[in-house]
Amino acid sequence: MKLIMRSIILFIAIWMTFFSVLAEANSAVYQCYETVSGKTVSVDDVSQLVRDYNVVIFGEYHDNQVLHRLEEELLRTVYAQHSTLAVSLEMFERDVQQPLNDYLASDITETAFLAQSRPWPNYQSDYRPLVEFAKKEGLQVLAANIPRPMASHYARQGSLEGVEETMRQYLPAVHRAPDGEYKQRFFAQMQSVKAMPKEQMEAFYRAQCLKDDTMAESIVEHHHRYPDRKIIHYQGDFHGRYRLGVVEKLQALEPGLRILVITPVLVDDFEDGSAKARNLQADGDIVVFVKRTTL
């Protein structure tokens, strides 16, 4: 019996050491700050904050592995605190909600699910952990985005005319592409990547807003159906930075919705006080500083 107890104690000690090292390694490549207080916060602190919100918007850089690991860590930690939870993803689109549901319910294989759902190229490494965790814990996952063929058609044609009638059911009830700060920032972002005619940028902007409207509507519809559920929505950072894009669309659809925005910022040095001061002003409620070398 003593030998068994020693083995158990040794096993627990090894695992505690492992998780301690893992947490220390993670903190070395990112730091989270609460913008209101300017204080460093842990993932557990963020999960505690979630109790006061209906929706968490996690903005990511799609190719950043540190953020992808943090997304999974946050999901697990929030679930431990708030088990009444749903996951929402930009990375899946409304027309594949049924195969996603079927996979979560174990009615189809993963191979069949992926064959029917147009997964992103980095699904296996970056988004599968979120879906698998939701599957294991019985959480609903929202395929929140507009179908890519529709967004591409809109960007190319500048109009939704010609979209197949069977696909129109996936359009949001409200779609607006207003002038203002979001448009200005979108144009500046596009111009920084590639010079293009204004008419083309206008078309891309309308397609961007169509995605924002669709994701916002998907989240609000789920909230109306299950008002006690908290929703964590994962999307590209630009869709929510400065509380624009999806965030302002959510607030327009449901003004009383309480939304926590998590925004990433790349830095060369965690000790760069000026960078922190600039980015703690308006980027989000929680800013995650990530070292550029960890891309």
N, C-alpha and C positions, 0 to 999 in steps of 0.2 A: 504493500500500500504506500509506504514512504517513497519507494522508487517511482511509483506512478505519480504521486503528488509532486515530486521533484521535476519529473518530465513535464507535467502540466505547467508548473511555474516557469520552467525554462522556456517552454513554447510561448507563453504569454509575454515574457520579457523580450524574446526575439522579435515578436510582432510589434510590441510597443516601440522598440528601438527602430524597426523598419519604418513605421509611420512617422516617428519623430524625425528621422533623416529625410523622409519624403517631404514632410511639411517644411523643413528647413531648406531643402533644395528648391521647392516651389517659391518660397519667400525670397530666395536669392535672385529669381528671374522676374518677379513681378511684385508690385506693392499696390495695395488698395487704399484709397483715401475717400473719406466722406466729404463732399464739397461744402456742406453747411458748416462743419466744425473744422475742416482742414486736417483732421486727425487720421492717422493710420488705423485701418480696420482689418479684421481677419475675415475669412469666409464665414466663420461661425457668427461673427458680428453682423454680417450682411444678412445671413439667414434669420437672425433675430429681428432685423429691421423689416423683413418681408411681412411680418405679422400685421403691419399697418398699411399694407398695399394690396390691391386686387391683382395687378399685373406687374411683372418684372420684365423689362426689355433689356436683353443682353446684346449689345452691339459687338461684333467681332470683326477681325481681319480674317478673311476666309483661309489664308495660308499660314496663319500663325499657330504653331503647335502649343505654345504656352497657353493661349486663350482657350483652345479646344480642351485642354486638360482642366483648365479652371472651370469651364462650362460644366463638365461632368462632375467635378468636385462640388460645385455650387448646387447642382441638381440633387445630388445625394444628400448634401447637408440640409438644404431646404426641406426635402422630403422627410428627413428625420424630425424636423420641427413641425411641418405642416403636411400631413399625409394626404389631405384633400387638395389634390394638385393635378394640373394638366400641363402638358408640354406643347408648345406651338413652334413650328419650324418654317422659316422662309424656304428651306431647301426641298420641301415637297409641296406639290400644287393641288388645288382643290379637286381636280379630276382624278387624282389617285388616292383619294381618301378611303375608298372602299377596299382596295387591296391592302392599304396600310392597316385599316381596321381588322381585316381578315388575318393579317400576319400577327398583329398584337393578340388576337384571340386564338392563335395557333391553328387556324382553319386552313392556312396554306403554308407552304415551306418558304424559307427565306429566299431561295432561288426563284420561286414563282413570284414572290413579292417584288424583288428587285427587277425582274423581267417586265413587270407591269407598271413600275413607278418612276422611271427616269431618274435614278439616283445621281447625285453629283459625283464627279470623278473621285473626290476624296471622301466619299461616304464611308468606306470601310474603316479608314483610320480616324476620322474626325466626327462623324455623326452617328455611326452605328452604336457607339457606347451609350448615347442618349436614348436611342430607340430601344436598345436591349434592356436598359435599366427600366424604362417605362413598361416594357413587356413583362419583365420579371415582377414588377410591383403592381401590375394591373392599372397603369395610368393611361389615360387617353392622350393621343398625340394628334394635333391638328395639322393637316396638310394645308397651310394657311395661304399660300401664294396663288397668284393668277397662273394658269397654264402657260408655260414658256412659249408655245407656238402662237398664242394670242398676243402676248407681249411683243414678240418679235414682229408679228404682222403689223401691230400698231406702230412700232418704231419705224418700220420700213415704209408703210403706207400713210402714216399720219392720220389714220381713220380706222374705225372698227367695222366699216362696211366690208362685206365679203367674208366675215367670220362665220363659220358653219353654225347653223341654228342650234344644233345639239350642244355646241360649246358655249353658247351665250348664257346658259344657266349659271356659269361660273363667274360672270361679271358682277362686280359690286353694284349695289343699288344706287350708291352715290359715288360719282367720279368727278373730281375737280383737279385742275392743274393751274392753280392760281399764281399770279405774280407775287413777288415778295422775297423774303430772305432765303427761303429754301431754293427757289428758282435761281437766285443770284449765286448761291453757293454751288448749286449743281452745275451751272454754266462755267463757273471758275474751275471746278474740279475737272470737267470734261476738257476744257481748254488747256489745262496743265498736262493732260495726257496726250491729246492729239488735236490739232487744228481742224475745224470742220465748219461748214456753212451754218449760219444761224438757223435756217429752216430745219436742218438735220438735228441740231441740238434741241430745237423746240419739240421735234417728234420724239427724241429720246427722253426728254423731260416728261412729256405726257405719258410715255410708257412707264417711266419711273413712278409717277403719281398713281398710275393704274395699279401697280404692284402695291404701293403704300395703302391705297384705298381698300384693296382686296384683303391684305393682311389685317388691317384694322377692323374691317367688317367681320372677318373670321373670328377674331379675338372677342369682339363685342357680342356677336351672336352666341358664342360659347358661354360668355359671362352671363348673358340673359338666361340661358338655359340652366346653368349651374352657378348661381350667384355666390355660393359659399366656396367655390373652388378658386384657388389662386392659380394664375397662369404664368409660366415662364416662357417667354417668346425669344427665340434665338434668330438673329438676322445680321446682315452686314451693317457695319457701324454707321455708314452714311444715312441709312434709313431712319435713324433716330437721334443722331448727334444734335446737340443744342435744343433737344426736345422738339425737333421738326419732323417732317416726314410722317412715319407711322404714328409717332407720339401725338402730334397735333391732330392727325386724322382721328385717333382714338378719342381725344378730348372733344372734338367736334361731334362725334357720334354719341358719346356718353360723357357729358361734362363732369359728372360726379365720380368718374373712375379714378382711383388712386394708382398712380403709375410710378414705379421706381426705375430709373434709367441708369444702366451700367455702360460706361464708355471707355474704350481703350485709348491709350496715348503711348506712342513710342518715344523712348528717351535713351540717351547715351549713358546717362549717369543718374542714379537715384538721388544723388546729393545736389543736383542742379536745381537750386531753389527758384530761379527765375522761370524755368520750364514748368515747375509745379504751380507757381502762382498764376501763370497764363492759363493753364489748362484746368485749374480748379474753379474757374469763374462760371463757366456756362456749359461745359461739355456734357455733364450728366450729374446724377445724384451721387453715384459712386464712380470714381475714376480709377482705372487700372493702369498703372504705369508699367510698361513692359520694355525690357532692354532690347535695343535693336539687334544685338548680337544673338538673340534667341529666336530670330525669325525662322 
